[in-house]
Amino acid sequence: MGETGRPPSTNRNAVISSIAGALTIASFCLGVAPIPFTDVICYSTSLLFAVIALTLGFTSLLQIRQSGESGRLLAWTGIMVGGLTMVAVLCIVSAIVLFFPSLEHYLQQAGMQLRH
């Protein structure tokens, strides 16, 4: 309880961080949809939300420490979800970049077989 007998307010950045974390998960999962170019749009959007969740999560932890507000769990939720999603997106992008030369070669061979 605070000085006035009321419970401390929840840090606004912690709330936004956890909402950005939820949007990160939603946009990352939509990237699996079998619609062309959905993955490019959704993974880049989830990366953006992940950066927002991480940044606001760390900012809110500092603010919570100084002000005594509540919301530490919300901040950590945004940090964890944002961090894990960033790692997942970077792994997917790395795999695509690593396998792209072989994919290009495969598509060229398939195109030549279709022509003959």
Phi and psi restraints in degrees (value plus and minus 20) as a CYANA .aco file:
   2 GLY   PHI    -100.3   -60.3
   2 GLY   PSI    -193.9  -153.9
   3 GLU   PHI     -83.9   -43.9
   3 GLU   PSI     -51.1   -11.1
   4 THR   PHI    -109.1   -69.1
   4 THR   PSI     -16.2    23.8
   5 GLY   PHI      70.6   110.6
   5 GLY   PSI     -24.6    15.4
   6 ARG   PHI    -114.2   -74.2
   6 ARG   PSI     130.9   170.9
   7 PRO   PHI     -86.6   -46.6
   7 PRO   PSI     131.9   171.9
   8 PRO   PHI     -84.6   -44.6
   8 PRO   PSI     128.9   168.9
   9 SER   PHI     -93.7   -53.7
   9 SER   PSI     138.0   178.0
  10 THR   PHI    -104.9   -64.9
  10 THR   PSI     115.7   155.7
  11 ASN   PHI     -84.1   -44.1
  11 ASN   PSI     108.8   148.8
  12 ARG   PHI     -84.5   -44.5
  12 ARG   PSI     -60.4   -20.4
  13 ASN   PHI     -85.3   -45.3
  13 ASN   PSI     -52.3   -12.3
  14 ALA   PHI     -86.2   -46.2
  14 ALA   PSI     -60.6   -20.6
  15 VAL   PHI     -84.6   -44.6
  15 VAL   PSI     -66.2   -26.2
  16 ILE   PHI     -84.8   -44.8
  16 ILE   PSI     -56.7   -16.7
  17 SER   PHI     -82.2   -42.2
  17 SER   PSI     -63.5   -23.5
  18 SER   PHI     -90.7   -50.7
  18 SER   PSI     -53.9   -13.9
  19 ILE   PHI     -86.3   -46.3
  19 ILE   PSI     -62.9   -22.9
  20 ALA   PHI     -82.7   -42.7
  20 ALA   PSI     -55.2   -15.2
  21 GLY   PHI     -83.3   -43.3
  21 GLY   PSI     -61.9   -21.9
  22 ALA   PHI     -85.3   -45.3
  22 ALA   PSI     -60.9   -20.9
  23 LEU   PHI     -86.6   -46.6
  23 LEU   PSI     -51.1   -11.1
  24 THR   PHI     -81.4   -41.4
  24 THR   PSI     -68.0   -28.0
  25 ILE   PHI     -83.2   -43.2
  25 ILE   PSI     -64.4   -24.4
  26 ALA   PHI     -82.1   -42.1
  26 ALA   PSI     -66.4   -26.4
  27 SER   PHI     -91.2   -51.2
  27 SER   PSI     -52.3   -12.3
  28 PHE   PHI     -86.0   -46.0
  28 PHE   PSI     -62.7   -22.7
  29 CYS   PHI     -89.4   -49.4
  29 CYS   PSI     -52.0   -12.0
  30 LEU   PHI     -87.8   -47.8
  30 LEU   PSI     -40.3    -0.3
  31 GLY   PHI     -85.1   -45.1
  31 GLY   PSI     -36.5     3.5
  32 VAL   PHI    -103.9   -63.9
  32 VAL   PSI     -32.0     8.0
  33 ALA   PHI     -78.2   -38.2
  33 ALA   PSI     120.6   160.6
  34 PRO   PHI    -100.6   -60.6
  34 PRO   PSI      26.9    66.9
  35 ILE   PHI    -132.1   -92.1
  35 ILE   PSI     114.2   154.2
  36 PRO   PHI     -76.6   -36.6
  36 PRO   PSI     117.2   157.2
  37 PHE   PHI      44.6    84.6
  37 PHE   PSI     -11.3    28.7
  38 THR   PHI     -84.6   -44.6
  38 THR   PSI     -57.9   -17.9
  39 ASP   PHI     -83.6   -43.6
  39 ASP   PSI     -61.0   -21.0
  40 VAL   PHI     -82.2   -42.2
  40 VAL   PSI     -66.2   -26.2
  41 ILE   PHI     -88.8   -48.8
  41 ILE   PSI     -67.1   -27.1
  42 CYS   PHI     -90.7   -50.7
  42 CYS   PSI     -60.0   -20.0
  43 TYR   PHI     -88.5   -48.5
  43 TYR   PSI     -57.3   -17.3
  44 SER   PHI     -89.4   -49.4
  44 SER   PSI     -56.7   -16.7
  45 THR   PHI     -85.9   -45.9
  45 THR   PSI     -62.0   -22.0
  46 SER   PHI     -86.6   -46.6
  46 SER   PSI     -52.5   -12.5
  47 LEU   PHI     -85.8   -45.8
  47 LEU   PSI     -59.9   -19.9
  48 LEU   PHI     -83.2   -43.2
  48 LEU   PSI     -67.0   -27.0
  49 PHE   PHI     -83.6   -43.6
  49 PHE   PSI     -54.6   -14.6
  50 ALA   PHI     -84.7   -44.7
  50 ALA   PSI     -61.8   -21.8
  51 VAL   PHI     -83.7   -43.7
  51 VAL   PSI     -62.1   -22.1
  52 ILE   PHI     -82.7   -42.7
  52 ILE   PSI     -65.4   -25.4
  53 ALA   PHI     -82.3   -42.3
  53 ALA   PSI     -63.1   -23.1
  54 LEU   PHI     -84.5   -44.5
  54 LEU   PSI     -68.9   -28.9
  55 THR   PHI     -81.4   -41.4
  55 THR   PSI     -70.4   -30.4
  56 LEU   PHI     -89.4   -49.4
  56 LEU   PSI     -50.7   -10.7
  57 GLY   PHI     -83.5   -43.5
  57 GLY   PSI     -68.3   -28.3
  58 PHE   PHI     -87.0   -47.0
  58 PHE   PSI     -59.4   -19.4
  59 THR   PHI     -81.4   -41.4
  59 THR   PSI     -63.4   -23.4
  60 SER   PHI     -88.5   -48.5
  60 SER   PSI     -53.3   -13.3
  61 LEU   PHI     -82.1   -42.1
  61 LEU   PSI     -60.9   -20.9
  62 LEU   PHI     -85.1   -45.1
  62 LEU   PSI     -61.7   -21.7
  63 GLN   PHI     -86.4   -46.4
  63 GLN   PSI     -59.3   -19.3
  64 ILE   PHI     -84.5   -44.5
  64 ILE   PSI     -61.0   -21.0
  65 ARG   PHI     -81.6   -41.6
  65 ARG   PSI     -58.0   -18.0
  66 GLN   PHI    -101.2   -61.2
  66 GLN   PSI     -57.8   -17.8
  67 SER   PHI    -116.6   -76.6
  67 SER   PSI     -39.4     0.6
  68 GLY   PHI      61.4   101.4
  68 GLY   PSI      -8.8    31.2
  69 GLU   PHI     -88.3   -48.3
  69 GLU   PSI     146.9   186.9
  70 SER   PHI    -115.4   -75.4
  70 SER   PSI     152.5   192.5
  71 GLY   PHI      98.9   138.9
  71 GLY   PSI      -7.5    32.5
  72 ARG   PHI     -80.9   -40.9
  72 ARG   PSI     -61.5   -21.5
  73 LEU   PHI     -85.2   -45.2
  73 LEU   PSI     -59.9   -19.9
  74 LEU   PHI     -82.7   -42.7
  74 LEU   PSI     -61.7   -21.7
  75 ALA   PHI     -83.7   -43.7
  75 ALA   PSI     -65.2   -25.2
  76 TRP   PHI     -86.5   -46.5
  76 TRP   PSI     -52.8   -12.8
  77 THR   PHI     -82.8   -42.8
  77 THR   PSI     -66.7   -26.7
  78 GLY   PHI     -81.8   -41.8
  78 GLY   PSI     -60.8   -20.8
  79 ILE   PHI     -84.6   -44.6
  79 ILE   PSI     -67.1   -27.1
  80 MET   PHI     -86.8   -46.8
  80 MET   PSI     -66.9   -26.9
  81 VAL   PHI     -85.3   -45.3
  81 VAL   PSI     -63.5   -23.5
  82 GLY   PHI     -82.6   -42.6
  82 GLY   PSI     -64.3   -24.3
  83 GLY   PHI     -84.8   -44.8
  83 GLY   PSI     -65.8   -25.8
  84 LEU   PHI     -84.8   -44.8
  84 LEU   PSI     -58.1   -18.1
  85 THR   PHI     -88.7   -48.7
  85 THR   PSI     -58.9   -18.9
  86 MET   PHI     -81.0   -41.0
  86 MET   PSI     -62.7   -22.7
  87 VAL   PHI     -83.6   -43.6
  87 VAL   PSI     -63.1   -23.1
  88 ALA   PHI     -84.0   -44.0
  88 ALA   PSI     -64.4   -24.4
  89 VAL   PHI     -84.9   -44.9
  89 VAL   PSI     -62.4   -22.4
  90 LEU   PHI     -85.4   -45.4
  90 LEU   PSI     -54.5   -14.5
  91 CYS   PHI     -86.6   -46.6
  91 CYS   PSI     -61.8   -21.8
  92 ILE   PHI     -84.4   -44.4
  92 ILE   PSI     -65.4   -25.4
  93 VAL   PHI     -83.7   -43.7
  93 VAL   PSI     -61.3   -21.3
  94 SER   PHI     -83.1   -43.1
  94 SER   PSI     -61.7   -21.7
  95 ALA   PHI     -84.2   -44.2
  95 ALA   PSI     -60.1   -20.1
  96 ILE   PHI     -84.7   -44.7
  96 ILE   PSI     -63.8   -23.8
  97 VAL   PHI     -85.3   -45.3
  97 VAL   PSI     -60.4   -20.4
  98 LEU   PHI     -87.8   -47.8
  98 LEU   PSI     -58.2   -18.2
  99 PHE   PHI    -112.4   -72.4
  99 PHE   PSI     -25.1    14.9
 100 PHE   PHI     -81.4   -41.4
 100 PHE   PSI     -62.2   -22.2
 101 PRO   PHI     -79.1   -39.1
 101 PRO   PSI     -60.9   -20.9
 102 SER   PHI     -91.0   -51.0
 102 SER   PSI     -52.5   -12.5
 103 LEU   PHI     -86.7   -46.7
 103 LEU   PSI     -61.6   -21.6
 104 GLU   PHI     -82.4   -42.4
 104 GLU   PSI     -62.7   -22.7
 105 HIS   PHI     -83.5   -43.5
 105 HIS   PSI     -61.8   -21.8
 106 TYR   PHI     -82.9   -42.9
 106 TYR   PSI     -63.0   -23.0
 107 LEU   PHI     -86.5   -46.5
 107 LEU   PSI     -56.0   -16.0
 108 GLN   PHI     -85.4   -45.4
 108 GLN   PSI     -63.0   -23.0
 109 GLN   PHI     -84.3   -44.3
 109 GLN   PSI     -61.8   -21.8
 110 ALA   PHI     -84.3   -44.3
 110 ALA   PSI     -58.8   -18.8
 111 GLY   PHI     -83.8   -43.8
 111 GLY   PSI     -59.6   -19.6
 112 MET   PHI     -88.1   -48.1
 112 MET   PSI     -57.3   -17.3
 113 GLN   PHI     -87.0   -47.0
 113 GLN   PSI     -54.3   -14.3
 114 LEU   PHI     -89.6   -49.6
 114 LEU   PSI     -51.8   -11.8
 115 ARG   PHI     -93.6   -53.6
 115 ARG   PSI     -48.2    -8.2
